[in-house]
Amino acid sequence: MKFVLKKFACVLYSLFFFSVIVSCAPSSSLQKKYGDNYYYFIALQKIRQGNEAEAVSFLNKAIKKSSPLLARKALEKKCSLGSVSEKLKTCEKLYTRFNDNASLTTYCNELLKYNEYSKIIELTKNVSYESENDFPNELLYTRLVSLYKKSDSSFNREFFKWSTQKTFSSYHILLCSQIEIPENCIELIDFRTNIYNRNYLKAFDSVKNILENTQYISPQILSEAGKALLYGSKNYYENALYLEKLNVSPEDKDCSFYKEFYTGRLYSKCNSYPTKTTNSFIRAMNSSSSKEKYDNALWYYLNEVQKKSIKDTFTAIERFKSKWHNSAYFDDIFNTLCVTLLNEHKYKDFYLITKSIKGFCSEETYSKFAYITARLIQLQFLTDRNFEEDIDLDEASVSLLKDCLSPSSSLYYKLLAAYNLQYSDEKIYELICKKNYDKSGSGESIPSAPDFSQENYLLGLADFGFAEILYDEWKKTPSSSISLETATKLSSFLNKCGQENNIYYSQSLRIASKKFYAMETDSSAKFLNLVFPNCFKDDIESMCREFNTPSYLFYALVRSESFFDTQIESHAGAVGLTQLMSTTASDVAKKLKVSEYDLKDYKTNLRFGCYYLEELRRRLDYQSLLALFAYNAGPSRVRAWVKSAKIEFGKNDLPQDLFLEALPYEETREYGRKVLSAACLYGALYYSKSFSEVIEEIIQLR
């Protein structure tokens, strides 16, 4: 144990670095490291300095000598520099060299600025408006503007195709504000604009006119008409009958899908036609032209079946578990089922479903069911009396807990399973750092090889000090294209920059956290310090001392609430690092005797949030998990849930891990899991706490 704690302590402040703040790195060493790619990064520095002439000179060198990726980026950057003729010449060169939709869009956008309509029409003569083609709306917009400006006879025909077949976008709205809309499209554009703006009541007024014009019928229009019928009126049965009778060719699978899919959803709203509902979703599944559409229809089918009975749900899962494509898409179906089974005391069914879904559901779902089933056995909610056949339940319990330790399992269930198996901290640490992709053929998807060119680009942005654009560029890159080593370096760089500008703390954490849940190799404590960073250390420690709050608990709360983003604000109005509502903050301010305050000031936000957490702990007998639930859902709800659990389960000491699983709100359940998991890591990484100590301090399992 001491060895492990020393190991954690020694990495407390050591971030995995590689010449991070690049202003300190000699330019000659960077030139040697990046070779001819060096020219692109120097060009960016010159642009930052406002030295356009030198920037163009370095961009020209990058275009000639750098890697294909950076040569392209150099051309793209040069498209915005120089005179009009120079910009157009560069855009033409970009398109000639790469000849794809992205380069064509860049070229046409530049041509449009200078009214080069004929050139745009010629360049875009082979575009298609079919929804399955990948010509972007931005490019199609430049063509249609040009056709309109040149009074081209093909404008009306092509505008009609664009209006009926492509996903409606801001470019549709922009074009329609600049032209006289063709008469045969006026009502259609008005309808689609209302759907785009989610003005379903107005869209409903014209939906039948739209559907009765057979020229308008397309997958896009049927999808939007379904939304209008579903959200724009409460006459669900009448709308379902209308859509059901709509004449759509069975050969047009996409149109048939949307017709059946929304018919099913409308019947589902009636709550009186379960057979019509499920049959519609089955027909939608049979008409689906993609895995995503199939899973979407199946989700609604299973959701409808859940309303009938557990038995019907079990039968449906057995029937379709080998046919769905993205198992994680159905996690919330299983979340609902889990709560139902617990609250209805269907413990044997819990065991049977857990056995049935292994290998078919997501690892997240299976680890949840396996852990709960094991605990039901441990606590003797599930005993030999529940089964006719002989089952060694003690052995089954241990086996299920071990199943929760697979690399892709939820961190929360991995920690609690290891605790129940009485694993050492060193063993738990190894489990946490284990790669999340299993290349042995166990069913987990295997990550693609890193994109070394993209890695080199992102690392260059860090080495040359471009923190302000690094995160946005990283977001454009698939996570599997970036190795764990590179993700660590990028995250380390931004974490270091966060000491000067705290906006980078959140960006650093997002890079590390995303990679943590998709690791292709084993990680280390160095990486864990980035996934669970101690940002705002001095301030958080000070607040926790002031209110006698466990620092590891408050760190976990702040990380879970805001990811250390000081500017974040929820749709409900929760503000800042601790996501406080204004009413809560007002109460806290009175108790702290603070007359004037600004919740957007991160120090004030931390102080108020820490006080509120400690107040909830005090009001709930210092039961930290209940305090966390109260922080998320309110103390009165938590007291009601505790009272209900005592009645429902007949035990005054229902372990809090099962109490969590029986809560009616998935948001609160997941919140508890996140904060507990994070608290375990903060306790181990920074406060010499064992995992078992933190678990026992936060959650009552016995």
C-alpha positions, -999 to 999 in steps of 0.1 A, spaced: 0 0 0 28 25 9 45 17 -24 14 26 -43 7 58 -24 43 69 -29 39 61 -66 9 83 -67 26 111 -48 56 111 -70 35 119 -100 14 145 -83 29 174 -101 49 157 -129 31 162 -162 43 143 -192 60 171 -211 80 174 -243 93 210 -247 59 225 -241 60 262 -238 77 266 -271 89 301 -267 116 285 -246 126 260 -273 154 272 -296 141 277 -332 169 256 -346 158 226 -325 123 230 -337 135 232 -373 154 200 -369 124 183 -352 99 193 -379 120 195 -410 102 211 -439 70 212 -419 87 240 -399 78 265 -427 41 263 -420 44 270 -383 67 299 -389 42 313 -414 15 311 -387 38 330 -363 43 357 -390 5 360 -395 1 364 -358 27 392 -358 9 409 -387 38 404 -411 18 392 -442 47 394 -467 70 371 -447 40 348 -439 34 344 -477 70 336 -482 70 308 -456 36 296 -469 51 292 -504 80 272 -490 55 250 -471 34 245 -502 64 232 -521 82 213 -494 60 203 -465 40 171 -460 7 168 -481 -14 178 -450 6 209 -442 11 218 -479 -27 218 -482 -31 238 -450 -6 263 -463 -26 267 -495 -58 271 -476 -42 298 -453 -27 316 -483 -62 318 -499 -70 345 -474 -39 366 -481 -28 390 -508 -47 409 -535 -79 397 -551 -62 382 -580 -36 365 -557 -64 350 -536 -83 337 -566 -51 323 -581 -43 305 -548 -78 291 -545 -76 278 -581 -43 262 -573 -58 246 -542 -87 231 -562 -64 220 -591 -41 202 -567 -67 185 -545 -98 184 -567 -123 176 -539 -155 192 -526 -137 210 -498 -113 227 -521 -140 234 -547 -161 250 -520 -133 272 -509 -126 283 -545 -163 290 -552 -168 310 -520 -139 332 -531 -152 336 -566 -186 345 -552 -171 374 -533 -161 390 -567 -193 380 -586 -175 355 -608 -209 337 -614 -201 321 -648 -169 306 -635 -188 291 -605 -215 277 -628 -188 260 -650 -169 246 -620 -201 232 -604 -218 217 -634 -214 182 -621 -229 187 -587 -258 166 -575 -287 175 -552 -294 139 -542 -294 136 -504 -270 106 -504 -243 125 -523 -218 145 -503 -219 178 -521 -222 203 -492 -250 228 -490 -224 256 -488 -212 246 -523 -247 242 -537 -256 276 -524 -227 292 -544 -240 275 -576 -276 285 -571 -267 321 -563 -247 322 -595 -275 306 -616 -300 331 -602 -277 361 -608 -271 350 -644 -309 343 -649 -300 308 -660 -330 287 -671 -319 258 -650 -323 277 -617 -359 268 -610 -354 231 -617 -322 229 -595 -337 251 -568 -366 227 -566 -343 197 -562 -323 215 -535 -355 224 -517 -369 188 -517 -339 165 -514 -312 180 -493 -311 185 -456 -325 220 -449 -298 244 -437 -288 280 -429 -277 282 -466 -313 276 -477 -325 304 -455 -296 327 -467 -304 321 -504 -341 325 -499 -334 359 -483 -315 370 -515 -338 358 -543 -374 357 -554 -385 322 -545 -401 302 -573 -438 301 -569 -439 263 -568 -416 263 -538 -430 291 -517 -451 270 -494 -425 243 -492 -397 267 -482 -420 282 -456 -428 248 -442 -392 237 -441 -381 270 -425 -406 265 -397 -393 229 -391 -357 242 -391 -367 268 -365 -388 242 -345 -419 262 -351 -440 230 -354 -474 247 -348 -470 268 -379 -455 239 -399 -485 217 -390 -508 242 -407 -493 234 -441 -481 198 -436 -511 182 -454 -508 205 -484 -471 195 -486 -478 158 -484 -506 159 -509 -483 174 -535 -466 142 -548 -438 162 -564 -426 172 -529 -424 137 -515 -388 127 -506 -372 112 -475 -363 147 -462 -398 160 -466 -414 129 -450 -391 131 -421 -400 168 -415 -437 161 -421 -435 134 -394 -421 160 -370 -448 185 -378 -476 159 -372 -459 147 -340 -450 180 -324 -474 205 -341 -507 189 -330 -521 168 -302 -545 149 -325 -521 120 -325 -546 93 -335 -560 114 -365 -525 122 -376 -514 86 -373 -543 75 -395 -535 102 -420 -499 92 -423 -507 55 -423 -529 60 -454 -504 81 -472 -495 65 -506 -457 58 -506 -441 33 -528 -427 3 -508 -397 3 -532 -387 37 -519 -372 24 -487 -362 57 -471 -397 72 -477 -413 41 -464 -391 42 -433 -401 77 -423 -438 70 -430 -438 39 -408 -415 54 -382 -436 85 -375 -468 65 -378 -455 44 -349 -445 74 -329 -479 90 -333 -497 58 -323 -474 56 -293 -485 90 -282 -521 77 -281 -513 51 -254 -541 29 -266 -528 12 -297 -498 -9 -287 -501 -34 -315 -504 -7 -342 -474 10 -326 -451 -20 -325 -462 -31 -360 -453 3 -374 -419 2 -359 -413 -34 -372 -422 -22 -407 -399 8 -403 -371 -16 -393 -378 -37 -424 -376 -6 -446 -345 9 -431 -316 15 -455 -290 21 -428 -278 6 -395 -287 39 -378 -323 39 -390 -327 3 -381 -314 9 -345 -336 40 -342 -368 21 -351 -358 -8 -328 -352 16 -299 -387 29 -302 -400 -6 -306 -383 -18 -274 -394 14 -256 -430 6 -265 -427 -30 -254 -414 -19 -220 -448 -3 -213 -464 -37 -214 -445 -60 -191 -411 -72 -181 -418 -105 -197 -426 -89 -230 -395 -68 -227 -373 -98 -220 -389 -116 -250 -382 -87 -273 -346 -83 -262 -341 -121 -268 -355 -116 -303 -335 -86 -314 -303 -86 -293 -283 -102 -321 -297 -78 -347 -290 -44 -334 -258 -27 -346 -247 -1 -320 -253 -18 -286 -246 15 -267 -276 31 -285 -299 9 -263 -282 17 -229 -311 39 -218 -336 11 -225 -316 -11 -201 -313 18 -176 -351 19 -174 -354 -18 -172 -328 -19 -144 -348 6 -122 -381 -13 -129 -366 -47 -119 -352 -33 -87 -383 -14 -77 -406 -44 -85 -382 -67 -67 -377 -89 -98 -344 -102 -86 -345 -136 -104 -353 -117 -137 -323 -95 -130 -301 -126 -129 -316 -141 -160 -314 -109 -181 -278 -104 -170 -269 -138 -183 -288 -133 -215 -274 -99 -225 -237 -107 -220 -219 -102 -253 -248 -84 -269 -252 -52 -249 -226 -25 -243 -199 -30 -217 -214 -1 -198 -248 -18 -195 -234 -53 -188 -211 -41 -160 -241 -24 -144 -263 -55 -145 -234 -78 -135 -225 -56 -105 -261 -52 -93 -268 -90 -97 -237 -98 -77 -247 -74 -49 -283 -88 -49 -266 -122 -42 -243 -108 -16 -271 -91 3 -293 -122 0 -320 -104 -20 -314 -132 -44 -310 -167 -28 -313 -204 -37 -350 -202 -30 -354 -181 -62 -343 -210 -84 -355 -245 -91 -322 -257 -104 -290 -258 -83 -268 -227 -88 -238 -218 -68 -247 -182 -62 -216 -174 -42 -195 -185 -72 -218 -166 -96 -214 -135 -75 -176 -136 -77 -177 -143 -114 -201 -114 -121 -179 -90 -101 -149 -101 -121 -168 -95 -153 -171 -58 -142 -133 -56 -144 -130 -59 -182 -110 -31 -198 -141 -15 -214 -163 -16 -182 -175 15 -165 -150 30 -142 -176 33 -114 -185 -4 -115 -149 -14 -120 -140 4 -88 -169 -10 -67 -164 -45 -80 -127 -44 -72 -136 -31 -37 -160 -59 -32 -134 -84 -43 -110 -68 -18 -84 -60 -44 -53 -41 -34 -48 -5 -45 -20 -16 -68 -43 -41 -85 -70 -15 -89 -46 10 -103 -35 -15 -129 -72 -21 -138 -78 16 -143 -48 21 -165 -57 -9 -187 -63 -2 -223 -100 0 -233 -96 -17 -266 -92 -54 -266 -74 -66 -297 -77 -103 -289 -110 -107 -307 -134 -104 -278 -158 -82 -297 -145 -47 -290 -138 -26 -320 -101 -22 -328 -88 14 -332 -72 25 -364 -35 32 -365 -26 68 -355 -25 94 -383 11 104 -380 7 134 -403 -22 148 -382 -3 141 -350 27 159 -363 5 189 -371 -11 190 -337 22 186 -319 36 214 -340 8 237 -329 17 229 -293 55 232 -298 51 265 -316 28 279 -289 -6 280 -307 -27 272 -277 -56 293 -290 -62 271 -321 -50 237 -309 -82 225 -293 -104 234 -323 -80 216 -346 -80 186 -322 -118 185 -323 -117 180 -361 -96 148 -356 -110 114 -349 -99 103 -314 -86 70 -328 -62 89 -351 -43 103 -321 -22 80 -300 -23 80 -262 12 95 -262 3 124 -284 -30 130 -265 -9 132 -233 15 157 -248 -13 179 -262 -32 178 -229 -1 185 -209 6 216 -231 -29 230 -226 -28 222 -189 4 242 -185 -12 271 -205 -41 270 -181 -19 285 -154 -19 317 -174 -54 315 -189 -78 291 -172 -98 285 -204 -72 260 -213 -78 238 -182 -111 225 -196 -96 220 -231 -68 200 -216 -92 178 -196 -115 172 -226 -86 159 -247 -73 136 -219 -108 124 -208 -119 114 -243 -87 94 -248 -90 78 -213 -123 61 -224 -107 49 -257 -72 40 -248 -54 17 -273 -25 11 -249 -21 10 -211 -19 44 -196 1 56 -166 -3 78 -135 11 107 -155 -19 104 -178 -43 101 -149 -31 134 -135 -44 149 -167 -77 130 -167 -82 141 -131 -63 173 -128 -60 195 -97 -68 228 -114 -74 259 -93 -55 240 -65 -48 269 -41 -84 282 -43 -100 248 -39 -78 238 -10 -86 272 7 -123 267 3 -122 232 16 -102 243 47 -127 271 53 -157 248 53 -141 215 64 -150 197 32 -130 168 19 -109 182 -9 -110 151 -30 -148 152 -29 -151 188 -39 -126 183 -67 -147 155 -80 -178 176 -78 -162 205 -97 -148 182 -124 -182 165 -129 -202 197 -129 -181 218 -152 -149 201 -164 -132 231 -149 -148 255 -175 -153 288 -156 -175 302 -184 -200 273 -187 -237 279 -182 -264 253 -185 -297 256 -203 -314 258 -169 -292 287 -159 -266 270 -137 -234 290 -137 -197 284 -135 -174 258 -120 -199 245 -94 -229 251 -116 -249 270 -91 -284 283 -98 -291 319 -89 -316 310 -62 -292 287 -45 -264 313 -48 -287 339 -32 -294 317 -2 -257 309 2 -248 346 -1 -272 355 28 -257 327 50 -222 339 42 -232 375 47 -221 385 12 -241 414 -1 -226 417 -36 -212 389 -56 -207 377 -92 -212 340 -98 -191 342 -130 -162 351 -108 -146 316 -104 -134 322 -68 -168 333 -57 -184 304 -75 -160 279 -59 -166 293 -24 -204 293 -27 -204 258 -42 -181 244 -15 -203 260 13 -234 246 -3 -220 210 -6 -209 211 30 -243 224 41 -260 195 23 -236 170 40 -245 185 74 -282 184 67 -280 148 55 -260 135 85 -227 137 67 -237 110 42 -217 123 13 -234 103 -14 -268 116 -3 -254 151 -3 -242 147 -39 -277 135 -49 -291 165 -32 -267 188 -49 -280 175 -82 -317 170 -75 -325 189 -43 -325 178 -6 -363 174 -4 -363 149 -32 -335 129 -16 -353 127 17 -384 115 -1 -364 89 -20 -348 76 13 -382 73 29 -396 55 -1 -367 31 -2 -371 21 34 -407 13 28 -402 -5 -6 -372 -26 3 -381 -33 39 -346 -25 52 -336 5 71 -300 1 59 -304 -5 22 -268 -1 8 -264 31 -10 -250 15 -41 -284 -2 -47 -302 29 -35 -285 48 -63 -296 22 -89 -333 25 -78 -335 63 -80 -361 76 -105 -338 100 -123 -310 87 -146 -293 121 -144 -289 118 -106 -279 82 -108 -251 90 -134 -241 120 -114 -235 99 -83 -214 74 -103 -193 101 -119 -185 120 -87 -177 88 -67 -154 76 -94 -136 109 -97 -134 112 -59 -116 78 -57 -90 90 -82 -85 124 -66 -81 108 -32 -55 83 -45 -36 107 -68 -34 137 -45 -43 129 -9 -27 95 -1 -61 79 2 -67 43 -7 -95 36 -31 -113 16 -4 -110 45 21 -127 69 -3 -155 44 -12 -162 38 24 -162 75 33 -187 84 5 -209 54 1 -224 30 26 -221 -5 12 -225 -27 42 
